[in-house]
Amino acid sequence: MDVSTEHIEIVEGARGPKPRIKGTGIRVLDVVNWYHHMGWSVSQILEEFPHLTPAGIHGALAYYWDHKDELEAKWAADDAWVQEMMRHEPPSKLRKMLEQRRQVG
């Protein structure tokens, strides 16, 4: 996997390495969600996260498009793993409370 080391770094994390904007905790996944799924512009992302740069945001989007199939497969596998773990874990107190409120209302 080629990485633009000027704006993107790969860091180890839970469930394997993750690309993020260099020097930040902002993952490529975060930028993709804000830009593609929430419809935020680069300017809106900068307003919410002023420590980022336009180059870093564009670098994250470029990295996504360069590795789209691989990233989408990884993210889908991670989501499936979380869902599977949630099925096997007893509900938290908060989850139980929310379920009770839904049943009452």
KATACOR-V56889 format. One line per field, one symbol per residue. phi: phi as a letter, one per 20 degrees, with the letter a starting at -180 (. if undefined). Layout:
BEGIN
phi: ???
END
This chain:
BEGIN
phi: .fcfffcccdcfbgmofcfbfgmceeeggffffffeeemfegffffffcffedgfffffffffgffcgfffffffffffffffffffeefffgfffffffffffe
END
